[in-house]
Amino acid sequence: MCSGYSGDQLDLAPTLPVAQLRALALAHKAASHLLRGWDHATCTRIPRRPNGRQSRPMRQRDDICLSWGQGWAGPGAAMAERVEINPSVIRWAVERSGRTASALIAKFPKIANWQSEGPARLTFVELERLSNETHTPMGFFFLEEPPPDEVPIPDFRTVKDKGVEKLSPDLLDTIHAMQLRQSWYRNFASEEGWSRHPFVGSARRNEGVKSVARDIRKTLGLSASWASQLRTWEEAVSFLRSTVEALGVLIVINGCVGNNTFRVLDPDEFRGFVISDKLAPLIFINGHDSKSAQVFTIFHELAHLWVDRSGIFDLPDMGLPADATEKFCNEVAAEALIPEAELQSIWYSYAQTDAPFIGIAKHFKVSPVAAGRRALDLGLVSKKTFMDFYISHKSSAGDQKKRDTGGSFYNNQNFRIGKRFMRIVGRAAAEGRITYTEAYKLTGLNNATFDKYLKRIEGD
């Protein structure tokens, strides 16, 4: 299990020390007069089972004094009750969200005072709104000091050859949600006695790029020309996702945090990440990225599994990673997607056209820039030829990112959850191995959408 999680309770703050987790739990309990019908451990409303009943019985709490040492005076008094918050925690929440105090002042006229004069005294309504606006779990505000912003997995992203110092709340929340999903899946697989995946950690860097790329294609059942048989990049992404999922890898493609389309994941921050595990490997692809980039990222993260290295990944167009593992995984992905022998065999026919890199990109379902870069690396074009194309291509916005604009909610769940994982969670809930509350949290669905999506995929 991941640090901070237990089999009985699915926590919102997996990286917090035990003492801080206790503080969080006590804070939520103190506010429980606001939360009848809510989960006091996670500060989320308790969903109902498909039969309409609460997932667990609730009790009236009117006979208990719950108002920070004051007598119970009814919900109206509770809503006006004020709590003291350390200004440094509020500053941390605002900075972590990426928003400035000036951007929040319209909704919170007192926010400047809250951050400078301490302790800040907020009503529960104000605290809940601030929690929502900064994407900060409410329990964090009750800590005596800001918690450390620790990156939960290795971070290989770079900007101008330097490591990226911070992760956005959107990326952090996504990683934590995927850690929760993987942790539960690992335990389930262990209980079921499933075998470990032999491909995880099967490669060594001294084995050679072509050998590893060939083994990845063989394991996936792909020929060197598989991509040319598909019409579009969208088909390639969908096909790869299904193929990787069939291996037993948890693969998620999502462009937002859970199903919250107001919290869009930024491809400029990350392209994807991988959590390597021999029993429950997980790949996450930023679905807000271009389809051609998603194709490359899938192979890049597969290469990470082959060398058994977790990490967050970005892909600057012209940047070369300083980390040896990242460089190796990039080279493996390039060879797996655009095999040298295959490119050599078709190069002459495309080289005679006005736009050879565009044609090659369509053939291999990669971006034109990736196609041109591969030709440059193999010595098929000069650096000047490639750079002229690169500058022209970028200035004309020829490599515009075709991002998801919506679509069917339930079709999106095939990418955000995956049919295989959904069936497993549905089975565990039906057998009573987990509560429906836990099932909803694992999938990001509620009682209505969980039941409907499960029924939709039963016949597939």
TORGULUM-615192 format. One record per residue (C-alpha): y, x, z; residue in one letter; residue number from 0. Coordinates in Angstrom, 1 decimal, decimal comma. Example, Ala and Ser with C-alpha at 12.3 -4.5 7.8 and 13.67 -1.06 7.14 Angstrom:
2
> c2|c1|c3|aa|i
> -4,5|12,3|7,8|A|0
> -1,1|13,7|7,1|S|1
This chain:
460
> c2|c1|c3|aa|i
> 0,0|0,0|0,0|M|0
> 3,6|1,1|-0,6|C|1
> 5,5|2,3|2,4|S|2
> 7,1|-0,6|4,1|G|3
> 4,7|-3,3|2,9|Y|4
> 1,9|-5,0|4,8|S|5
> -0,9|-7,2|3,5|G|6
> 0,4|-10,2|5,6|D|7
> 4,1|-10,1|4,7|Q|8
> 5,8|-9,2|1,4|L|9
> 9,0|-7,4|2,4|D|10
> 12,4|-7,2|0,7|L|11
> 13,2|-3,7|1,9|A|12
> 10,2|-1,4|1,2|P|13
> 12,0|1,8|1,8|T|14
> 13,5|1,1|5,2|L|15
> 12,3|2,8|8,3|P|16
> 10,5|0,6|10,8|V|17
> 13,5|0,5|13,2|A|18
> 15,8|-0,8|10,5|Q|19
> 13,2|-3,4|9,4|L|20
> 13,1|-4,7|12,9|R|21
> 16,9|-5,0|12,9|A|22
> 16,7|-6,9|9,7|L|23
> 14,1|-9,3|11,0|A|24
> 16,0|-9,9|14,2|L|25
> 19,2|-10,5|12,3|A|26
> 17,5|-13,1|10,1|H|27
> 15,9|-14,8|13,1|K|28
> 19,3|-15,0|14,8|A|29
> 20,6|-16,8|11,8|A|30
> 17,6|-19,2|11,6|S|31
> 19,6|-22,2|12,6|H|32
> 21,0|-22,1|9,1|L|33
> 17,6|-21,6|7,5|L|34
> 15,3|-24,5|8,4|R|35
> 12,9|-24,7|5,5|G|36
> 13,5|-21,0|4,7|W|37
> 11,4|-17,9|5,3|D|38
> 13,0|-16,1|8,2|H|39
> 11,4|-12,7|7,3|A|40
> 12,9|-12,6|3,8|T|41
> 15,8|-15,1|4,0|C|42
> 14,4|-17,0|1,0|T|43
> 13,6|-20,7|0,8|R|44
> 10,0|-21,5|1,3|I|45
> 8,6|-22,9|-2,0|P|46
> 6,3|-25,9|-2,1|R|47
> 2,8|-25,9|-3,3|R|48
> 1,9|-27,8|-6,5|P|49
> 0,8|-30,7|-4,3|N|50
> 4,3|-31,0|-2,9|G|51
> 3,7|-29,7|0,6|R|52
> 5,4|-26,8|2,2|Q|53
> 3,4|-23,6|1,9|S|54
> 3,3|-23,5|5,7|R|55
> 4,3|-26,0|8,4|P|56
> 7,9|-26,0|9,7|M|57
> 8,9|-26,9|13,2|R|58
> 12,2|-28,4|14,4|Q|59
> 14,2|-25,7|16,3|R|60
> 17,0|-27,9|17,7|D|61
> 15,7|-27,3|21,3|D|62
> 16,2|-23,5|21,0|I|63
> 19,5|-21,6|21,5|C|64
> 20,0|-19,7|18,3|L|65
> 23,8|-19,1|18,1|S|66
> 24,2|-15,5|19,1|W|67
> 24,1|-16,3|22,8|G|68
> 26,0|-19,6|22,4|Q|69
> 24,6|-23,0|23,0|G|70
> 23,3|-24,9|20,0|W|71
> 26,2|-27,1|18,8|A|72
> 24,8|-28,4|15,5|G|73
> 24,9|-27,1|11,9|P|74
> 28,7|-27,4|11,6|G|75
> 29,3|-25,1|14,5|A|76
> 26,7|-22,7|13,2|A|77
> 28,3|-22,4|9,8|M|78
> 31,6|-21,5|11,5|A|79
> 30,0|-18,9|13,8|E|80
> 31,2|-15,4|13,1|R|81
> 29,2|-12,2|13,2|V|82
> 30,4|-8,6|13,5|E|83
> 29,6|-6,3|10,6|I|84
> 30,2|-2,6|10,4|N|85
> 32,9|-1,9|7,7|P|86
> 30,9|1,1|6,5|S|87
> 28,0|-1,2|5,6|V|88
> 30,4|-3,5|3,6|I|89
> 31,9|-0,5|1,8|R|90
> 28,3|0,7|1,0|W|91
> 27,4|-2,7|-0,4|A|92
> 30,5|-2,9|-2,6|V|93
> 30,0|0,7|-3,9|E|94
> 26,3|0,1|-4,5|R|95
> 27,0|-3,0|-6,5|S|96
> 29,3|-1,0|-8,8|G|97
> 32,2|-3,5|-8,2|R|98
> 35,5|-2,6|-6,7|T|99
> 37,3|-4,4|-3,9|A|100
> 40,0|-5,4|-6,4|S|101
> 37,4|-7,2|-8,5|A|102
> 36,1|-9,1|-5,5|L|103
> 39,4|-9,9|-3,9|I|104
> 39,7|-13,3|-5,7|A|105
> 36,6|-14,5|-4,0|K|106
> 37,1|-12,6|-0,8|F|107
> 40,8|-12,3|0,0|P|108
> 40,0|-10,5|3,3|K|109
> 37,6|-7,9|1,8|I|110
> 40,1|-5,0|2,1|A|111
> 40,4|-5,7|5,8|N|112
> 36,7|-6,1|6,1|W|113
> 36,2|-2,6|4,7|Q|114
> 39,0|-0,9|6,8|S|115
> 39,3|-2,7|10,1|E|116
> 36,2|-2,8|12,2|G|117
> 34,2|-4,5|13,2|P|118
> 34,6|-7,1|10,4|A|119
> 34,0|-10,7|11,6|R|120
> 32,5|-12,9|8,9|L|121
> 31,2|-16,4|8,9|T|122
> 27,6|-16,9|7,7|F|123
> 28,9|-18,6|4,6|V|124
> 31,1|-15,6|3,8|E|125
> 28,3|-13,2|4,5|L|126
> 25,9|-15,1|2,3|E|127
> 28,4|-15,2|-0,6|R|128
> 29,1|-11,4|-0,2|L|129
> 25,3|-10,8|-0,2|S|130
> 25,0|-12,7|-3,4|N|131
> 28,0|-11,1|-5,1|E|132
> 27,0|-7,5|-4,3|T|133
> 23,2|-8,1|-4,8|H|134
> 22,5|-6,9|-1,3|T|135
> 19,8|-8,5|0,9|P|136
> 21,6|-10,2|3,8|M|137
> 19,7|-8,4|6,5|G|138
> 21,2|-5,0|5,4|F|139
> 24,6|-6,2|6,7|F|140
> 23,3|-6,3|10,2|F|141
> 22,4|-2,6|10,3|L|142
> 24,5|-0,3|12,4|E|143
> 25,1|2,1|9,4|E|144
> 24,3|2,0|5,7|P|145
> 20,7|2,8|4,8|P|146
> 20,0|5,8|2,6|P|147
> 19,9|5,0|-1,1|D|148
> 16,6|6,8|-1,9|E|149
> 15,2|6,8|-5,4|V|150
> 11,6|5,4|-4,9|P|151
> 10,1|7,3|-7,9|I|152
> 11,0|10,5|-9,7|P|153
> 14,2|10,3|-11,8|D|154
> 14,1|12,2|-15,1|F|155
> 17,3|10,7|-16,5|R|156
> 20,2|13,0|-17,4|T|157
> 23,8|12,7|-18,5|V|158
> 25,2|15,9|-20,1|K|159
> 22,2|17,8|-18,8|D|160
> 22,8|16,8|-15,2|K|161
> 20,7|14,5|-13,1|G|162
> 21,9|10,9|-12,5|V|163
> 22,9|10,6|-8,8|E|164
> 22,8|6,8|-8,3|K|165
> 20,7|3,9|-9,3|L|166
> 22,3|0,5|-9,8|S|167
> 21,2|-2,4|-7,6|P|168
> 19,7|-4,0|-10,7|D|169
> 17,5|-1,0|-11,3|L|170
> 16,6|-0,5|-7,7|L|171
> 15,7|-4,2|-7,2|D|172
> 13,5|-4,0|-10,4|T|173
> 11,7|-0,9|-9,2|I|174
> 11,0|-2,5|-5,8|H|175
> 9,8|-5,7|-7,4|A|176
> 7,4|-3,7|-9,6|M|177
> 6,2|-1,6|-6,6|Q|178
> 5,4|-4,8|-4,7|L|179
> 3,5|-6,1|-7,7|R|180
> 1,6|-2,9|-8,2|Q|181
> 0,8|-2,5|-4,6|S|182
> -0,7|-6,0|-4,4|W|183
> -2,6|-5,5|-7,6|Y|184
> -4,0|-2,2|-6,4|R|185
> -5,4|-3,8|-3,3|N|186
> -6,9|-6,7|-5,3|F|187
> -8,5|-4,3|-7,7|A|188
> -9,9|-2,3|-4,8|S|189
> -11,3|-5,4|-3,1|E|190
> -12,9|-6,4|-6,4|E|191
> -14,5|-3,0|-6,8|G|192
> -12,9|-2,3|-10,2|W|193
> -13,3|1,2|-11,6|S|194
> -10,5|3,7|-11,9|R|195
> -9,0|4,3|-15,3|H|196
> -10,3|7,5|-16,7|P|197
> -7,3|8,1|-19,0|F|198
> -4,8|8,4|-16,1|V|199
> -4,4|12,1|-15,5|G|200
> -6,9|13,0|-18,2|S|201
> -4,4|15,3|-20,1|A|202
> -3,0|18,7|-19,3|R|203
> 0,2|20,2|-21,0|R|204
> -1,7|23,2|-22,2|N|205
> -4,1|20,8|-24,0|E|206
> -1,7|20,5|-26,9|G|207
> 0,6|17,7|-28,0|V|208
> -1,5|16,6|-31,0|K|209
> -4,7|16,3|-28,9|S|210
> -3,1|14,1|-26,3|V|211
> -1,3|11,9|-28,9|A|212
> -4,6|11,5|-30,7|R|213
> -6,4|10,5|-27,5|D|214
> -3,8|7,9|-26,7|I|215
> -4,1|6,3|-30,1|R|216
> -7,9|6,4|-29,8|K|217
> -7,9|4,8|-26,4|T|218
> -5,6|2,1|-27,7|L|219
> -7,8|1,7|-30,8|G|220
> -4,9|2,6|-33,2|L|221
> -5,1|4,3|-36,5|S|222
> -2,4|6,8|-37,6|A|223
> -1,0|4,1|-39,9|S|224
> -1,2|1,1|-37,5|W|225
> 2,5|0,4|-37,5|A|226
> 2,8|0,2|-41,3|S|227
> 0,5|-2,9|-41,2|Q|228
> 3,0|-4,9|-39,1|L|229
> 6,0|-6,5|-40,7|R|230
> 8,6|-6,1|-37,9|T|231
> 9,6|-4,1|-34,9|W|232
> 9,2|-7,3|-32,8|E|233
> 5,6|-7,6|-33,9|E|234
> 5,0|-4,0|-33,1|A|235
> 6,3|-4,4|-29,5|V|236
> 4,3|-7,6|-28,9|S|237
> 1,1|-6,0|-30,3|F|238
> 1,5|-2,8|-28,2|L|239
> 2,2|-4,8|-25,1|R|240
> -1,0|-6,9|-25,6|S|241
> -3,0|-3,7|-26,4|T|242
> -1,8|-1,8|-23,4|V|243
> -2,4|-4,8|-21,1|E|244
> -6,0|-5,0|-22,4|A|245
> -6,6|-1,5|-21,0|L|246
> -5,8|-2,8|-17,5|G|247
> -2,3|-1,4|-17,4|V|248
> 0,4|-3,6|-15,9|L|249
> 3,0|-3,6|-18,5|I|250
> 6,3|-5,5|-18,1|V|251
> 9,0|-5,9|-20,7|I|252
> 12,1|-7,5|-19,2|N|253
> 15,8|-7,3|-19,9|G|254
> 17,0|-8,7|-16,6|C|255
> 16,2|-8,7|-12,9|V|256
> 13,3|-11,0|-12,6|G|257
> 14,4|-14,2|-14,3|N|258
> 18,0|-13,9|-13,4|N|259
> 19,7|-13,6|-16,8|T|260
> 23,1|-12,9|-15,1|F|261
> 21,7|-9,6|-13,9|R|262
> 21,1|-7,8|-17,2|V|263
> 19,4|-4,4|-17,2|L|264
> 21,5|-1,7|-19,0|D|265
> 19,7|0,5|-21,5|P|266
> 22,3|3,1|-21,0|D|267
> 21,1|3,5|-17,5|E|268
> 17,4|3,6|-18,2|F|269
> 14,9|2,8|-21,0|R|270
> 11,9|2,3|-18,8|G|271
> 9,9|3,7|-15,9|F|272
> 6,2|4,2|-15,1|V|273
> 4,3|4,2|-11,8|I|274
> 1,2|6,2|-12,3|S|275
> -1,9|5,1|-10,4|D|276
> -5,6|5,6|-11,3|K|277
> -6,4|2,0|-10,3|L|278
> -3,2|0,1|-11,0|A|279
> -0,9|1,9|-13,4|P|280
> 2,3|0,1|-14,2|L|281
> 4,8|0,5|-17,1|I|282
> 8,2|-1,2|-17,2|F|283
> 10,2|-1,4|-20,4|I|284
> 13,8|-2,3|-20,5|N|285
> 13,7|-5,4|-22,7|G|286
> 17,4|-5,3|-23,3|H|287
> 17,0|-2,2|-25,4|D|288
> 16,4|-2,2|-29,1|S|289
> 12,9|-3,0|-30,3|K|290
> 12,5|0,4|-32,0|S|291
> 13,5|2,1|-28,7|A|292
> 11,0|-0,1|-26,8|Q|293
> 8,2|1,1|-29,1|V|294
> 9,0|4,7|-28,4|F|295
> 9,4|4,1|-24,7|T|296
> 5,9|2,5|-24,5|I|297
> 4,3|5,6|-25,9|F|298
> 6,5|7,9|-23,8|H|299
> 5,3|6,1|-20,6|E|300
> 1,7|6,2|-21,8|L|301
> 2,1|9,9|-22,1|A|302
> 3,2|9,9|-18,5|H|303
> 0,1|8,1|-17,5|L|304
> -2,0|10,7|-19,4|W|305
> -0,5|13,5|-17,3|V|306
> -0,4|11,3|-14,1|D|307
> 3,4|11,5|-13,5|R|308
> 5,6|8,6|-12,4|S|309
> 9,2|8,5|-13,3|G|310
> 12,3|6,8|-14,6|I|311
> 13,2|7,5|-18,3|F|312
> 16,2|7,5|-20,6|D|313
> 16,5|8,8|-24,1|L|314
> 19,8|10,3|-25,2|P|315
> 19,8|10,4|-29,0|D|316
> 20,4|14,1|-29,3|M|317
> 19,7|15,3|-25,8|G|318
> 16,7|17,5|-24,9|L|319
> 15,2|17,0|-21,4|P|320
> 15,3|19,9|-19,1|A|321
> 12,1|18,9|-17,3|D|322
> 8,9|20,3|-18,9|A|323
> 7,0|17,1|-18,4|T|324
> 9,7|15,0|-20,0|E|325
> 9,8|17,3|-23,0|K|326
> 6,0|17,2|-23,3|F|327
> 5,9|13,4|-23,1|C|328
> 8,7|13,1|-25,7|N|329
> 6,7|15,3|-28,0|E|330
> 3,5|13,4|-27,4|V|331
> 5,3|10,0|-28,1|A|332
> 6,8|11,4|-31,3|A|333
> 3,4|12,7|-32,5|E|334
> 1,6|9,5|-31,5|A|335
> 4,1|7,3|-33,3|L|336
> 4,8|9,5|-36,3|I|337
> 1,8|11,8|-36,8|P|338
> 2,7|15,0|-38,6|E|339
> -0,1|14,6|-41,1|A|340
> 0,8|11,0|-41,9|E|341
> 4,5|11,8|-42,3|L|342
> 3,7|14,8|-44,6|Q|343
> 1,5|12,6|-46,8|S|344
> 4,3|10,0|-47,4|I|345
> 7,3|12,2|-47,2|W|346
> 7,7|12,8|-51,0|Y|347
> 7,8|9,2|-51,9|S|348
> 10,5|8,4|-49,4|Y|349
> 12,5|11,6|-50,0|A|350
> 13,2|10,4|-53,5|Q|351
> 15,0|7,3|-52,2|T|352
> 18,7|6,8|-51,2|D|353
> 17,8|6,1|-47,6|A|354
> 14,6|8,1|-46,7|P|355
> 15,0|7,8|-42,9|F|356
> 15,4|4,0|-43,1|I|357
> 12,2|3,7|-45,1|G|358
> 10,3|6,0|-42,8|I|359
> 11,6|4,1|-39,7|A|360
> 10,3|0,8|-41,1|K|361
> 6,9|2,4|-42,0|H|362
> 6,4|3,7|-38,4|F|363
> 8,4|1,0|-36,6|K|364
> 10,8|3,6|-35,0|V|365
> 14,6|3,9|-35,2|S|366
> 16,1|5,7|-38,3|P|367
> 17,5|8,3|-35,9|V|368
> 14,0|9,0|-34,5|A|369
> 12,6|9,2|-38,0|A|370
> 15,3|11,6|-39,1|G|371
> 14,8|13,7|-36,0|R|372
> 11,1|13,9|-36,5|R|373
> 11,6|15,1|-40,1|A|374
> 14,0|17,7|-38,8|L|375
> 11,6|18,9|-36,2|D|376
> 8,9|19,3|-38,8|L|377
> 11,2|21,3|-41,1|G|378
> 11,3|18,6|-43,8|L|379
> 15,1|18,4|-43,8|V|380
> 17,9|20,8|-42,9|S|381
> 19,9|20,4|-39,7|K|382
> 23,0|19,7|-41,8|K|383
> 21,2|16,9|-43,7|T|384
> 20,1|15,3|-40,5|F|385
> 23,5|15,6|-38,8|M|386
> 25,3|14,2|-41,8|D|387
> 23,0|11,2|-41,6|F|388
> 23,3|10,9|-37,9|Y|389
> 27,1|10,8|-37,9|I|390
> 27,3|8,4|-40,8|S|391
> 24,6|6,1|-39,3|H|392
> 26,3|5,9|-35,9|K|393
> 29,8|5,4|-37,2|S|394
> 28,6|2,5|-39,4|S|395
> 26,7|1,0|-36,4|A|396
> 23,6|1,1|-38,5|G|397
> 21,4|1,5|-35,4|D|398
> 22,7|-1,6|-33,7|Q|399
> 20,4|-2,7|-30,8|K|400
> 18,8|-6,0|-31,6|K|401
> 18,5|-7,3|-28,0|R|402
> 16,8|-10,4|-26,7|D|403
> 19,2|-13,4|-26,6|T|404
> 17,0|-15,9|-24,7|G|405
> 14,0|-17,7|-26,2|G|406
> 11,5|-19,9|-24,5|S|407
> 11,3|-19,4|-20,7|F|408
> 7,5|-19,6|-20,7|Y|409
> 7,1|-17,3|-23,7|N|410
> 9,3|-14,8|-22,0|N|411
> 6,9|-14,8|-19,0|Q|412
> 4,2|-13,3|-21,3|N|413
> 6,4|-10,2|-21,3|F|414
> 7,9|-10,4|-17,8|R|415
> 4,7|-11,1|-16,0|I|416
> 1,8|-10,9|-18,4|G|417
> -1,1|-13,4|-18,9|K|418
> -3,6|-11,1|-17,3|R|419
> -1,6|-10,5|-14,1|F|420
> -0,7|-14,2|-13,9|M|421
> -4,3|-15,3|-14,0|R|422
> -5,3|-12,9|-11,3|I|423
> -2,5|-14,0|-9,0|V|424
> -3,3|-17,7|-9,7|G|425
> -6,9|-17,1|-8,9|R|426
> -6,0|-15,3|-5,6|A|427
> -3,8|-18,2|-4,6|A|428
> -6,4|-20,8|-5,5|A|429
> -9,0|-18,9|-3,5|E|430
> -6,7|-18,7|-0,4|G|431
> -6,5|-14,9|-0,6|R|432
> -2,7|-15,1|-0,7|I|433
> -0,3|-17,9|0,1|T|434
> 1,6|-19,6|-2,7|Y|435
> 4,7|-18,2|-1,2|T|436
> 3,4|-14,7|-1,9|E|437
> 2,2|-15,8|-5,3|A|438
> 5,7|-17,0|-6,2|Y|439
> 7,2|-13,8|-4,9|K|440
> 4,8|-11,6|-6,9|L|441
> 5,6|-13,4|-10,2|T|442
> 9,2|-14,3|-9,6|G|443
> 8,4|-18,0|-10,3|L|444
> 8,8|-21,1|-8,2|N|445
> 6,4|-23,9|-7,4|N|446
> 7,1|-25,8|-10,6|A|447
> 7,3|-22,9|-13,1|T|448
> 4,3|-21,2|-11,5|F|449
> 2,0|-24,2|-12,0|D|450
> 3,3|-24,9|-15,5|K|451
> 3,0|-21,4|-16,8|Y|452
> -0,5|-21,0|-15,3|L|453
> -1,6|-24,2|-17,1|K|454
> 0,0|-23,1|-20,4|R|455
> -2,1|-19,9|-20,5|I|456
> -5,4|-21,3|-19,2|E|457
> -6,6|-22,1|-22,8|G|458
> -5,6|-18,7|-24,3|D|459
